[in-house]
Amino acid sequence: MMDKIKGVILAGGLGKRLYPLTAAMNKHLLNIYNKPMVYYPIQTLVDAGIREILLVTGGNNAGDFLRLLGIGKEFGLKHIEYTYQRGEGGIADALRLAEDFADGGKIVVILGDNIIEKPIKKYVQKFVKQKQGARLLIKKVPDPERFGVVEFGDSKILKITEKPKKPKTDYIVTGIYMYDAKVFDIIKTLKPSKRGELEITDVNNRYIKRCQLYYDILPGFWTDSGTFDSLLRANNLVARRMARQ
């Protein structure tokens, strides 16, 4: 069953919050300790048993990914597919480009700046066994206002609010999403938010309305790497893990 599920890494955007580091380089090519940032989400998918991977990139440095990664031989892959997102239309807009690649099947999506400690294979296996719907990995964090914040009720997710000023919980949606093929139908009905983007939070809330959204709490450390503070945190977390090993 695992060989039928595909992985999508979203590594586009302009990385404005990391300027001037990103003036001449895509954010996802910056180093996290001893490896380029994009290596970590690729390894996460490979460790989960996923062998078909699409990388969505954008900006002026898209060719750098091909030069760095090639066909993915370093990760034991026979092939990596690439596609290009023009502009900054949001996470859901980038995911839209994966429809042909998904080919009607289930996908595991990970943001290219997400750094995690523990494997996600058992959660992917649970998702494979789902008949339909979506599955999210969530995490308790000290700064939930930066993310999509989860509200619970009866052990279910009732609502996800994007970057609220006063979060109702400390639990957020990490950048790891699992979707059935219906996700692309949902994206086609979305309207841009006030930020002018197609929001992945709107996608997740649609699954909630359908009573088809499931979740697991991600163990170990997790961080994004999209700000100077979180980039430093990611480097420190990986460095400490490497020292323990």
ZADO-1210 file (C-alpha; in nm, 4 decimals, padded with zeros to 6 digits):
<atoms>
<atom x="00.0000" y="00.0000" z="00.0000" code="MET" pos="1"/>
<atom x="00.2805" y="00.2432" z="00.0820" code="MET" pos="2"/>
<atom x="00.4132" y="00.2284" z="-00.2724" code="ASP" pos="3"/>
<atom x="00.0867" y="00.3813" z="-00.3941" code="LYS" pos="4"/>
<atom x="00.1117" y="00.7010" z="-00.1918" code="ILE" pos="5"/>
<atom x="00.3063" y="00.9977" z="-00.3257" code="LYS" pos="6"/>
<atom x="00.4876" y="01.2859" z="-00.1583" code="GLY" pos="7"/>
<atom x="00.4833" y="01.6569" z="-00.2395" code="VAL" pos="8"/>
<atom x="00.7372" y="01.9072" z="-00.1061" code="ILE" pos="9"/>
<atom x="00.6393" y="02.2740" z="-00.1299" code="LEU" pos="10"/>
<atom x="00.9580" y="02.4784" z="-00.1651" code="ALA" pos="11"/>
<atom x="00.8497" y="02.7905" z="-00.3492" code="GLY" pos="12"/>
<atom x="00.8014" y="03.1452" z="-00.2232" code="GLY" pos="13"/>
<atom x="01.0460" y="03.4304" z="-00.2052" code="LEU" pos="14"/>
<atom x="01.1535" y="03.3962" z="00.1590" code="GLY" pos="15"/>
<atom x="01.1057" y="03.7673" z="00.2262" code="LYS" pos="16"/>
<atom x="01.1291" y="03.7248" z="00.6041" code="ARG" pos="17"/>
<atom x="01.4845" y="03.5943" z="00.5635" code="LEU" pos="18"/>
<atom x="01.6121" y="03.8763" z="00.3442" code="TYR" pos="19"/>
<atom x="01.9024" y="03.9402" z="00.2680" code="PRO" pos="20"/>
<atom x="01.9882" y="03.5688" z="00.3061" code="LEU" pos="21"/>
<atom x="01.7367" y="03.4975" z="00.0318" code="THR" pos="22"/>
<atom x="01.8358" y="03.7812" z="-00.2005" code="ALA" pos="23"/>
<atom x="02.0333" y="03.5416" z="-00.4197" code="ALA" pos="24"/>
<atom x="01.9146" y="03.2024" z="-00.2941" code="MET" pos="25"/>
<atom x="01.5883" y="03.0160" z="-00.2445" code="ASN" pos="26"/>
<atom x="01.5138" y="02.9840" z="00.1282" code="LYS" pos="27"/>
<atom x="01.4982" y="02.6059" z="00.1061" code="HIS" pos="28"/>
<atom x="01.8590" y="02.5875" z="-00.0110" code="LEU" pos="29"/>
<atom x="01.9921" y="02.7544" z="00.3040" code="LEU" pos="30"/>
<atom x="02.1819" y="02.5287" z="00.5410" code="ASN" pos="31"/>
<atom x="02.0327" y="02.3677" z="00.8477" code="ILE" pos="32"/>
<atom x="02.3432" y="02.2594" z="01.0377" code="TYR" pos="33"/>
<atom x="02.5273" y="02.0375" z="00.7882" code="ASN" pos="34"/>
<atom x="02.2704" y="01.9954" z="00.5087" code="LYS" pos="35"/>
<atom x="02.0585" y="02.2121" z="00.2797" code="PRO" pos="36"/>
<atom x="01.7143" y="02.2740" z="00.4291" code="MET" pos="37"/>
<atom x="01.5321" y="02.0843" z="00.1545" code="VAL" pos="38"/>
<atom x="01.7189" y="01.7629" z="00.2416" code="TYR" pos="39"/>
<atom x="01.5196" y="01.7281" z="00.5637" code="TYR" pos="40"/>
<atom x="01.1659" y="01.7078" z="00.4179" code="PRO" pos="41"/>
<atom x="01.2910" y="01.4755" z="00.1433" code="ILE" pos="42"/>
<atom x="01.4405" y="01.2434" z="00.4045" code="GLN" pos="43"/>
<atom x="01.1185" y="01.2625" z="00.6074" code="THR" pos="44"/>
<atom x="00.9175" y="01.1346" z="00.3108" code="LEU" pos="45"/>
<atom x="01.1742" y="00.8693" z="00.2191" code="VAL" pos="46"/>
<atom x="01.1830" y="00.7422" z="00.5790" code="ASP" pos="47"/>
<atom x="00.8037" y="00.7163" z="00.5648" code="ALA" pos="48"/>
<atom x="00.8363" y="00.4736" z="00.2741" code="GLY" pos="49"/>
<atom x="00.7452" y="00.7199" z="-00.0014" code="ILE" pos="50"/>
<atom x="00.9410" y="00.6822" z="-00.3244" code="ARG" pos="51"/>
<atom x="00.7539" y="00.9082" z="-00.5673" code="GLU" pos="52"/>
<atom x="00.8191" y="01.2736" z="-00.4848" code="ILE" pos="53"/>
<atom x="00.7285" y="01.6014" z="-00.6515" code="LEU" pos="54"/>
<atom x="00.9117" y="01.9204" z="-00.5555" code="LEU" pos="55"/>
<atom x="00.7244" y="02.2462" z="-00.6166" code="VAL" pos="56"/>
<atom x="00.9568" y="02.5443" z="-00.6334" code="THR" pos="57"/>
<atom x="00.9574" y="02.8989" z="-00.7704" code="GLY" pos="58"/>
<atom x="01.1465" y="03.2271" z="-00.7829" code="GLY" pos="59"/>
<atom x="01.4710" y="03.2874" z="-00.9677" code="ASN" pos="60"/>
<atom x="01.6659" y="02.9919" z="-00.8327" code="ASN" pos="61"/>
<atom x="01.4515" y="02.6956" z="-00.9353" code="ALA" pos="62"/>
<atom x="01.7330" y="02.5452" z="-01.1410" code="GLY" pos="63"/>
<atom x="01.9502" y="02.5247" z="-00.8305" code="ASP" pos="64"/>
<atom x="01.7286" y="02.2448" z="-00.6960" code="PHE" pos="65"/>
<atom x="01.7905" y="02.0325" z="-01.0027" code="LEU" pos="66"/>
<atom x="02.1659" y="02.0891" z="-00.9763" code="ARG" pos="67"/>
<atom x="02.1602" y="02.0012" z="-00.6056" code="LEU" pos="68"/>
<atom x="01.9194" y="01.7082" z="-00.6031" code="LEU" pos="69"/>
<atom x="01.9260" y="01.5652" z="-00.9531" code="GLY" pos="70"/>
<atom x="01.7100" y="01.2530" z="-00.9616" code="ILE" pos="71"/>
<atom x="01.7403" y="01.1963" z="-00.5863" code="GLY" pos="72"/>
<atom x="02.0042" y="00.9236" z="-00.5992" code="LYS" pos="73"/>
<atom x="02.1524" y="01.0369" z="-00.2667" code="GLU" pos="74"/>
<atom x="01.8198" y="00.9496" z="-00.1011" code="PHE" pos="75"/>
<atom x="01.7878" y="00.6138" z="-00.2727" code="GLY" pos="76"/>
<atom x="01.5342" y="00.7475" z="-00.5232" code="LEU" pos="77"/>
<atom x="01.5197" y="00.6690" z="-00.8917" code="LYS" pos="78"/>
<atom x="01.3488" y="00.9944" z="-00.9833" code="HIS" pos="79"/>
<atom x="01.2320" y="01.3305" z="-00.8454" code="ILE" pos="80"/>
<atom x="00.9744" y="01.5333" z="-01.0322" code="GLU" pos="81"/>
<atom x="00.9778" y="01.9128" z="-01.0374" code="TYR" pos="82"/>
<atom x="00.7205" y="02.1821" z="-01.1116" code="THR" pos="83"/>
<atom x="00.7223" y="02.5604" z="-01.0904" code="TYR" pos="84"/>
<atom x="00.4951" y="02.8031" z="-00.9026" code="GLN" pos="85"/>
<atom x="00.4800" y="03.1540" z="-01.0434" code="ARG" pos="86"/>
<atom x="00.4571" y="03.4298" z="-00.7833" code="GLY" pos="87"/>
<atom x="00.3406" y="03.3755" z="-00.4251" code="GLU" pos="88"/>
<atom x="-00.0130" y="03.2451" z="-00.4447" code="GLY" pos="89"/>
<atom x="-00.0068" y="03.0600" z="-00.1144" code="GLY" pos="90"/>
<atom x="00.0351" y="02.7002" z="-00.0017" code="ILE" pos="91"/>
<atom x="-00.2902" y="02.5804" z="-00.1565" code="ALA" pos="92"/>
<atom x="-00.1975" y="02.7453" z="-00.4872" code="ASP" pos="93"/>
<atom x="00.1347" y="02.5583" z="-00.4859" code="ALA" pos="94"/>
<atom x="-00.0381" y="02.2325" z="-00.3998" code="LEU" pos="95"/>
<atom x="-00.2759" y="02.2832" z="-00.6930" code="ARG" pos="96"/>
<atom x="00.0192" y="02.2172" z="-00.9244" code="LEU" pos="97"/>
<atom x="00.0453" y="01.8604" z="-00.7958" code="ALA" pos="98"/>
<atom x="-00.2890" y="01.7406" z="-00.9321" code="GLU" pos="99"/>
<atom x="-00.1517" y="01.5600" z="-01.2372" code="ASP" pos="100"/>
<atom x="00.1290" y="01.4107" z="-01.0293" code="PHE" pos="101"/>
<atom x="-00.1189" y="01.2763" z="-00.7703" code="ALA" pos="102"/>
<atom x="-00.3113" y="01.1026" z="-01.0506" code="ASP" pos="103"/>
<atom x="-00.6195" y="01.0489" z="-00.8368" code="GLY" pos="104"/>
<atom x="-00.4309" y="00.9005" z="-00.5446" code="GLY" pos="105"/>
<atom x="-00.3471" y="01.0043" z="-00.1903" code="LYS" pos="106"/>
<atom x="-00.0610" y="01.2427" z="-00.1173" code="ILE" pos="107"/>
<atom x="00.1528" y="01.3457" z="00.1773" code="VAL" pos="108"/>
<atom x="00.2451" y="01.7137" z="00.1606" code="VAL" pos="109"/>
<atom x="00.5279" y="01.8729" z="00.3575" code="ILE" pos="110"/>
<atom x="00.6478" y="02.2308" z="00.3590" code="LEU" pos="111"/>
<atom x="01.0097" y="02.2605" z="00.2555" code="GLY" pos="112"/>
<atom x="01.1119" y="02.4505" z="00.5695" code="ASP" pos="113"/>
<atom x="00.9765" y="02.1992" z="00.8219" code="ASN" pos="114"/>
<atom x="01.2345" y="02.0253" z="01.0411" code="ILE" pos="115"/>
<atom x="01.1196" y="01.7367" z="01.2602" code="ILE" pos="116"/>
<atom x="01.2836" y="01.4861" z="01.4931" code="GLU" pos="117"/>
<atom x="01.0680" y="01.1728" z="01.4777" code="LYS" pos="118"/>
<atom x="00.9584" y="00.9600" z="01.1805" code="PRO" pos="119"/>
<atom x="00.6049" y="01.0012" z="01.0465" code="ILE" pos="120"/>
<atom x="00.5720" y="00.6555" z="00.8907" code="LYS" pos="121"/>
<atom x="00.3122" y="00.5271" z="01.1371" code="LYS" pos="122"/>
<atom x="00.0917" y="00.8306" z="01.0722" code="TYR" pos="123"/>
<atom x="00.1226" y="00.7855" z="00.6981" code="VAL" pos="124"/>
<atom x="00.0228" y="00.4210" z="00.7423" code="GLN" pos="125"/>
<atom x="-00.2869" y="00.5297" z="00.9357" code="LYS" pos="126"/>
<atom x="-00.3706" y="00.7697" z="00.6556" code="PHE" pos="127"/>
<atom x="-00.3308" y="00.4961" z="00.3933" code="VAL" pos="128"/>
<atom x="-00.5925" y="00.2931" z="00.5837" code="LYS" pos="129"/>
<atom x="-00.8388" y="00.5852" z="00.5868" code="GLN" pos="130"/>
<atom x="-01.1172" y="00.5409" z="00.3346" code="LYS" pos="131"/>
<atom x="-01.1279" y="00.9120" z="00.2586" code="GLN" pos="132"/>
<atom x="-01.0484" y="01.2591" z="00.3868" code="GLY" pos="133"/>
<atom x="-00.7426" y="01.4301" z="00.5272" code="ALA" pos="134"/>
<atom x="-00.5017" y="01.3828" z="00.8149" code="ARG" pos="135"/>
<atom x="-00.2938" y="01.6518" z="00.9851" code="LEU" pos="136"/>
<atom x="-00.0015" y="01.6393" z="01.2235" code="LEU" pos="137"/>
<atom x="-00.0374" y="01.8976" z="01.4975" code="ILE" pos="138"/>
<atom x="00.1974" y="02.0242" z="01.7679" code="LYS" pos="139"/>
<atom x="00.1891" y="02.2307" z="02.0874" code="LYS" pos="140"/>
<atom x="00.4120" y="02.5371" z="02.0432" code="VAL" pos="141"/>
<atom x="00.5053" y="02.8493" z="02.2430" code="PRO" pos="142"/>
<atom x="00.4122" y="03.0892" z="01.9608" code="ASP" pos="143"/>
<atom x="00.0839" y="02.9607" z="01.8107" code="PRO" pos="144"/>
<atom x="-00.0117" y="03.3034" z="01.6759" code="GLU" pos="145"/>
<atom x="00.2338" y="03.2475" z="01.3888" code="ARG" pos="146"/>
<atom x="00.0433" y="02.9474" z="01.2553" code="PHE" pos="147"/>
<atom x="-00.2936" y="02.7878" z="01.1922" code="GLY" pos="148"/>
<atom x="-00.4341" y="02.7337" z="01.5423" code="VAL" pos="149"/>
<atom x="-00.6459" y="02.4278" z="01.6230" code="VAL" pos="150"/>
<atom x="-00.9660" y="02.4390" z="01.8296" code="GLU" pos="151"/>
<atom x="-01.0914" y="02.1103" z="01.9747" code="PHE" pos="152"/>
<atom x="-01.4221" y="01.9602" z="02.0784" code="GLY" pos="153"/>
<atom x="-01.5126" y="01.5985" z="02.1635" code="ASP" pos="154"/>
<atom x="-01.1609" y="01.4867" z="02.0694" code="SER" pos="155"/>
<atom x="-01.2062" y="01.6300" z="01.7200" code="LYS" pos="156"/>
<atom x="-01.0768" y="01.9396" z="01.5483" code="ILE" pos="157"/>
<atom x="-01.3674" y="02.1837" z="01.5281" code="LEU" pos="158"/>
<atom x="-01.1934" y="02.4732" z="01.3571" code="LYS" pos="159"/>
<atom x="-00.8555" y="02.6005" z="01.2411" code="ILE" pos="160"/>
<atom x="-00.7876" y="02.9743" z="01.2540" code="THR" pos="161"/>
<atom x="-00.5010" y="03.1225" z="01.0558" code="GLU" pos="162"/>
<atom x="-00.2607" y="03.3379" z="01.2606" code="LYS" pos="163"/>
<atom x="-00.5085" y="03.4595" z="01.5265" code="PRO" pos="164"/>
<atom x="-00.4028" y="03.7505" z="01.7470" code="LYS" pos="165"/>
<atom x="-00.5421" y="03.5705" z="02.0515" code="LYS" pos="166"/>
<atom x="-00.5039" y="03.1940" z="01.9998" code="PRO" pos="167"/>
<atom x="-00.7601" y="02.9777" z="02.1798" code="LYS" pos="168"/>
<atom x="-00.5133" y="02.6889" z="02.2164" code="THR" pos="169"/>
<atom x="-00.1396" y="02.6283" z="02.1910" code="ASP" pos="170"/>
<atom x="-00.1844" y="02.3597" z="01.9262" code="TYR" pos="171"/>
<atom x="-00.1045" y="02.4384" z="01.5658" code="ILE" pos="172"/>
<atom x="-00.1098" y="02.2647" z="01.2303" code="VAL" pos="173"/>
<atom x="00.2436" y="02.1744" z="01.1325" code="THR" pos="174"/>
<atom x="00.3412" y="02.1882" z="00.7683" code="GLY" pos="175"/>
<atom x="00.2655" y="01.8184" z="00.7177" code="ILE" pos="176"/>
<atom x="-00.0671" y="01.7460" z="00.5500" code="TYR" pos="177"/>
<atom x="-00.2171" y="01.4269" z="00.4078" code="MET" pos="178"/>
<atom x="-00.4985" y="01.4483" z="00.1536" code="TYR" pos="179"/>
<atom x="-00.7144" y="01.2330" z="-00.0663" code="ASP" pos="180"/>
<atom x="-00.7761" y="01.3332" z="-00.4278" code="ALA" pos="181"/>
<atom x="-01.0714" y="01.5541" z="-00.3319" code="LYS" pos="182"/>
<atom x="-00.8244" y="01.8194" z="-00.2165" code="VAL" pos="183"/>
<atom x="-00.7847" y="01.9440" z="-00.5722" code="PHE" pos="184"/>
<atom x="-01.1607" y="01.9889" z="-00.6134" code="ASP" pos="185"/>
<atom x="-01.1607" y="02.1913" z="-00.2914" code="ILE" pos="186"/>
<atom x="-00.8726" y="02.4119" z="-00.4054" code="ILE" pos="187"/>
<atom x="-01.0577" y="02.4965" z="-00.7269" code="LYS" pos="188"/>
<atom x="-01.3413" y="02.6484" z="-00.5223" code="THR" pos="189"/>
<atom x="-01.1213" y="02.8653" z="-00.2982" code="LEU" pos="190"/>
<atom x="-01.1090" y="03.2427" z="-00.3145" code="LYS" pos="191"/>
<atom x="-00.7954" y="03.4397" z="-00.2233" code="PRO" pos="192"/>
<atom x="-00.7707" y="03.5593" z="00.1362" code="SER" pos="193"/>
<atom x="-00.6993" y="03.9160" z="00.2437" code="LYS" pos="194"/>
<atom x="-00.3340" y="03.8320" z="00.1868" code="ARG" pos="195"/>
<atom x="-00.4156" y="03.7542" z="-00.1755" code="GLY" pos="196"/>
<atom x="-00.3330" y="03.3862" z="-00.1278" code="GLU" pos="197"/>
<atom x="-00.5161" y="03.0556" z="-00.1449" code="LEU" pos="198"/>
<atom x="-00.4955" y="02.9416" z="00.2161" code="GLU" pos="199"/>
<atom x="-00.4304" y="02.5821" z="00.3176" code="ILE" pos="200"/>
<atom x="-00.6291" y="02.6565" z="00.6344" code="THR" pos="201"/>
<atom x="-00.9396" y="02.7031" z="00.4175" code="ASP" pos="202"/>
<atom x="-00.8733" y="02.3613" z="00.2629" code="VAL" pos="203"/>
<atom x="-00.8473" y="02.1997" z="00.6059" code="ASN" pos="204"/>
<atom x="-01.1638" y="02.3689" z="00.7299" code="ASN" pos="205"/>
<atom x="-01.3524" y="02.2296" z="00.4296" code="ARG" pos="206"/>
<atom x="-01.2514" y="01.8794" z="00.5370" code="TYR" pos="207"/>
<atom x="-01.3711" y="01.9609" z="00.8890" code="ILE" pos="208"/>
<atom x="-01.7148" y="02.0567" z="00.7512" code="LYS" pos="209"/>
<atom x="-01.7239" y="01.7219" z="00.5708" code="ARG" pos="210"/>
<atom x="-01.6330" y="01.5409" z="00.8974" code="CYS" pos="211"/>
<atom x="-01.3344" y="01.3963" z="00.7155" code="GLN" pos="212"/>
<atom x="-01.0416" y="01.5525" z="00.9015" code="LEU" pos="213"/>
<atom x="-00.8290" y="01.3401" z="01.1353" code="TYR" pos="214"/>
<atom x="-00.5157" y="01.4267" z="01.3281" code="TYR" pos="215"/>
<atom x="-00.2204" y="01.2996" z="01.5278" code="ASP" pos="216"/>
<atom x="00.0071" y="01.4869" z="01.7665" code="ILE" pos="217"/>
<atom x="00.3629" y="01.4923" z="01.6338" code="LEU" pos="218"/>
<atom x="00.6183" y="01.3781" z="01.8952" code="PRO" pos="219"/>
<atom x="00.9722" y="01.5096" z="01.9294" code="GLY" pos="220"/>
<atom x="01.0810" y="01.8524" z="01.8162" code="PHE" pos="221"/>
<atom x="00.9306" y="02.0405" z="01.5264" code="TRP" pos="222"/>
<atom x="01.0040" y="02.3835" z="01.3840" code="THR" pos="223"/>
<atom x="00.9658" y="02.5785" z="01.0671" code="ASP" pos="224"/>
<atom x="01.2663" y="02.7740" z="00.9368" code="SER" pos="225"/>
<atom x="01.1023" y="03.0773" z="00.7834" code="GLY" pos="226"/>
<atom x="01.2261" y="03.3510" z="01.0172" code="THR" pos="227"/>
<atom x="01.5684" y="03.4334" z="01.1574" code="PHE" pos="228"/>
<atom x="01.4635" y="03.3040" z="01.5003" code="ASP" pos="229"/>
<atom x="01.3153" y="02.9789" z="01.3706" code="SER" pos="230"/>
<atom x="01.6107" y="02.9277" z="01.1354" code="LEU" pos="231"/>
<atom x="01.8454" y="02.9531" z="01.4325" code="LEU" pos="232"/>
<atom x="01.6200" y="02.7217" z="01.6334" code="ARG" pos="233"/>
<atom x="01.6254" y="02.4635" z="01.3557" code="ALA" pos="234"/>
<atom x="02.0055" y="02.4718" z="01.3393" code="ASN" pos="235"/>
<atom x="02.0356" y="02.4320" z="01.7161" code="ASN" pos="236"/>
<atom x="01.7832" y="02.1475" z="01.7351" code="LEU" pos="237"/>
<atom x="01.9524" y="01.9505" z="01.4580" code="VAL" pos="238"/>
<atom x="02.2980" y="02.0189" z="01.6020" code="ALA" pos="239"/>
<atom x="02.1928" y="01.8833" z="01.9426" code="ARG" pos="240"/>
<atom x="02.0355" y="01.5770" z="01.7822" code="ARG" pos="241"/>
<atom x="02.3527" y="01.5080" z="01.5858" code="MET" pos="242"/>
<atom x="02.5608" y="01.5452" z="01.9025" code="ALA" pos="243"/>
<atom x="02.3426" y="01.2878" z="02.0817" code="ARG" pos="244"/>
<atom x="02.3782" y="01.0446" z="01.7943" code="GLN" pos="245"/>
</atoms>
